């Protein structure tokens, strides 16, 4: 099969909270005329306007603009999932959003071990790395995974420029000059035209650059699916039906300091019928209020961080309970 008959496949990567999901939402909502298949680890994180959804089938959303969005387990069925969506939906392009601690080079390493029937249907078309301009310099300095993501990319999408200070932007560019001088850097306006331009840029097929793969560190072990992190990044899920005091939940997250890398989820707020939403992304931790609950209020939080003490965090969050 020639390259013209294969579906281009782009990896969208970036450190925890960099802005990958925001970029995907813009792509899926833009009127760009392309049928793009977006594969994500958690379909529920993609907040697509219900007016854009014309059909649902299992873990697949069919969107009015022609795109499809589906869930894929990167650890277990990545390549089968890509092969399935190509066969089922005949997209013009496939975009895979990786987890925040994934290494794109390791994903592409696995391509050589994929069955021919899948490998022959897709064409690796580049790696786009989203970098948070506000806190990216810090992540790229101290996080091996963040550095490897940038080093593997042929394009860097700068996010959060609207909230980043001039000094933070300079620092982010300076470290990218060192790590990824080969990668084209871009940002796009927050309007519809910007979304269309960003989408065209992300899905433009690029030849994979002939990088010498980023150095594997002694504290990392790799196989086809597993990735053990020596710095003990862990994910904690917290669910609770009892209402919580919102400012105390924020205080718990703030108390974790730099150990907390990412937090996101709904909060059942005591004394408030509105759905609370809490998010830690980059250096910002915010609690916002949304529409009133349309289902039974439940706190559902995911916290990701370095060596987090799950028991202590649960105890601290339980201490935020209050009467409704």
N, C-alpha and C positions, 0 to 999 in steps of 0.2 A: 504494500500500500504506500502511495507517495505521500509526501508531507501535505499536499493540497487536500488529500482525502481524510486527514487526521484532524481531530478536534484540538485546538490549542488549549493548554492547561497552565494556568498561572497560580503560583502560590502567593497568598497575601499573609504576611507575617508581621510580627512586631511584639514588643515587650508588653507585659500585663498592663492594661489600662491605657495603652498608647492611642487607641481610637480606631481599631480595626472594624468593630461592629458599626460605628458611626459611618465609616466609609462604605460598608456594605449596604446599610440602609439607604444611603444616597444613591448608590448604583441601582438598587432594586426599584427605587421610586422614580428614577429619571426616565424621560421619554427619549431613548437613544436608538430605538429601532432594532436592537440586537436581542437575540435569544440567549441569555446568559444563564448558565446553571451555577448556582452558588452552593457550595457544600460547607456546612458548619457543624460544629460539635454539638451545640445545643440550639435547636431551632427556636425555642422560646425566647432567646435573647434578641432575635431579629424583630423589632417592633414595627411591623408593616401595617400601614393603614388598611383597615378592613375593606375599604372601597377598592383597593388594588387587588384583593384576593378574589379570584374567580372560581377557584376549585381547590379542594383538598383531597389528597389520597395518601393515607398513612402518614409518613414523615415527609411528604412532598407538598409544597404549596405551588399552585399555578397562579401567576400574576397577570394582571391586565396588560402590562407592557410586553408580554411574551416571555419574561424570565421565569425560571423555576428556582425554588429554594428548597433544599432538603438537608436532612440530618445524616451525618456519617460518623461512625466510630473510627477515628483516625488510627487508634491502636490496633483494631482488629479487622476492619473491613474497608480500609481506605480505597484500595485499588479496585476491589469488587464493586464498591459504591460508585466510583467514578465510571467504571465500565457499564454499570446498570443505568446510570442517569444519561450517559451518552446514547445507549441503545434505546432507552425509553422516550427521551425528550428531544433527541437530535439537536442539541444546542449549537450555537455558533462558537461558544467559548465556555470553558469551565474555570471557575475560580474557587480555590480551596482556602478557607480561612483556618490558619493553624491555631493551636493553643498559644498562650503567651510565653510559654517556656520551651516551645518546640524549636528544633534546629532544622531549617529548610534543607541543608545539605544532607542530613540523615534521611529525610523523606525521599529526596531524589536518589540517594544511594540505593534505596529499596526498589527503585524502578527496574533495575536490572534483574531483579528476582521475580518480577511480575509475569504471570502467564502471557504468552504471546498474543492471545486473543484480546487481552486488555491493552497491553503495551502498544500493539499495532494500531489501536484506535485513537490514541491521544498523542499530542506533540508538546513536550515541555516547552513553555513559551515565556519563561522568566520568573523572577522573584521580586515582589514589591514589598518593601518593609515600611511600615508606618512607625514614625518616630514622634514622640511627644516633645514638642519644642520647649515646653515649660520645664519638664523634669528629665528629658531624654539624656542630657549630659551626665547626670548622676547614674542613671541606669546603665548607660554605655560604658561608664568608667568602672563600675563595681560588679556588673552582672555578665558572666561569661556568655550566657544564652543571648542576651541582648546584643552583645558584640558580634557573635556569630551570625545572628540574623542580619545585621547591617552588612557584615562582610560578604555574605552570600548574595545580597540583593544587587540587581542591576538598576533598580529605581528606589528612591527614598521619597515617601509621601510625608511631608511635614504637617503635623496636626497641632491644634491648640495655639496657633500663632496669635489668635485674638486675645488670649489671656496671658501669654508669655511676656516677660519683661525683655527689653532690648538686651540686657546682659545674658539672660537665659538663652535667647536665640543665638547670640554670638557664641556662647559656650557650646551649644549643640552643634552648630556648624563647624566649630573648631575641631571637635572630636570626630565628626564625620569626615572632615578633611584628612584626618589621620587613618581612620578605619576603612572608609569607603570612598576614596577619591574617584573611583571609576564609576560610581553610581550617579545617575541623573537625579537631581532633587527637584521636587515640585510641590506646589500647594495650589488650591483652587478656591475661588470665591464661593460663598455659601448660598448662592442662588441656583436656579434651575440650569442656567447655562454653565455654571461651574460644575454642577453634578454631571452634566453630559460630557463636558471636557475631561473631567476626572475619569469617568467610565471608559471613554475612548483611550485614554492614556494607560489605564490599568490593563485593558484587554489587548493592547497592541502587542502582537507577538514579537518577542525579542529572542535573539540567540542567547542561550545560557553562556555566561562568560566562562572562560577557561580558568576558573579559580583553582588554586591549590586549596583543597578543602581546609576550612579553619581547623586549627590544631585541636585535637581531642585532648581534653585535660585528664590528668590521672584520676581525678575524683569522679569521672563519668564512665559509665559502662553502657555499651550499646549492643543491642541485638535487633532483630527485625522489628520488634514492637516495644520492648521495654526501654525505659530511660531512667536510670537511677541518678539522683542529684545529690552530690556530696554535701551541698549546703542545706539539705533537708527542707526543701520547699514542700509545704504540706497544704492541703485543701481541707477546710472544715465546713460542714453544712450544719446550719442551726435552724430548727423549725420549732415554732411555739404558737399555740392558739391563744394564750393568755396575753392581754394587751401589755405593751411596754411603754415606758416613759422615753420619748424620743431623744431628749437631750442627754439622758443618761446612757443610751445606746451609743450616741456619738462620743461621749466621754470614754466609754470602754474602748472604742476603736482608736481614739486618739492616744489612749494609754499604751497601746501596743507600739507606738512610735514607728521607727523604720522597719521593724519586723513585719508589719502589715504591708503587703505589696499591692493587694487588690481586695476590694469588698464590693458586693453588689447584692441587692435584693429588696423585697417588699417588707414593710414593717407594719404590724398591727399596733397603731398608736393609741395609748390610753386617752380617753376623753375626746377622741376625734374620729368622726365617721369617714374621713378621707383616708385613702391609701397612702401610706408613707413609702418613700423610696430612698434608700440610702446607697451611696456609692463612694468608694475610694478609688480614684484613678490618678496616677501620678502623685503629686503632692497635695491634692485636694480631697477632702472628705466632706460630703454634703448630704443633708437630709432635706428632701423636697416633698411637697404635698401634692397629691394628684386627685383624681375624681373619687367620689364615694365608692366604696366596695360594692361590687355586683355579685360577689360570692362570699362565703364565710371568711371573715378576716383571719389571716394567718401570717405570721412572720416567717419568711423564708430567706435566709441569708447564706451566702457563700463567702468565706474568708480564705484568702491565699496568702501565705507568708513564710518567713524563715523560722523554723523551729517553734511554731506556735504551740502553746500548751492547750490542747483541746479541752481538757477538764476545767482548767482555770477560766478559759474564755466562756464556757457554758455556764459556770457558776456566776461569773460576772454579769452575763446577759440575763440569767434568771433573776438576778438581784434588781433588774430594771423593771420587773413586773409591777403592775398596779391594777386597781379595779377599773372596770370599763367606764 
